[in-house]
């Protein structure tokens, strides 16, 4: 929490000199101070929520891949997220974080913060709720994007389960429940590492960066 507060203050000092504050008068600030503060808090939460969408897609991909492979019980605690994450999800989040920094995503984020003061101006008290319609559409695209990212592992595990089912019917002496687990894990990790270039290409193409 201390790091998050320090980062928020740092971003504030960075963008303060370039923020467009035209239209804000001393009388307007005096009359609507509480409403303006509530509006700015709401706008900040909204911007942070939208900026987090990129990593929500990676989280969806990691959760689906982990459940498909069968490692959902293997979890780690992430202090920055304040929750437990799986091993595959942690790996993909770290990879996406490096990709985010490599694509100058932090510059885009700061630029988005500056532009947010043009869309929601400081002296503006009311906010149009039509923006929630766009956020819902973005959330839909993010869910579809996360499923697409997990498609290679999901498809490989699906084919593997079909093959194991056929083997179990053809050779009843084989214990499929015991045999399929290491095969599924090995196949899942193999497909995951083979599809890493495709994973990074999908991040670039679907986000239009």
Buried (B, 14 or more C-beta within 10 A) or exposed (E): EEEEEEEEEEBEEEBEEEBEEEEBEEEBEEEBEEEBEEBEEEBBEBBEEBBEBBBBBBBBBBBBBBBBBBBBEEBEEEEEEEEEBBBBBBBBBEBBBEBBEEBEBEEBBBEEBEEBBEEBBBEBEEEEEEBEEEEEEEBEEBEEBBBBBBBBBBEBBEEBBEEBEEBBEEEEEEEBEEEBEEBBBEBBBEBBEEBEEEBBEBBEEBBEE
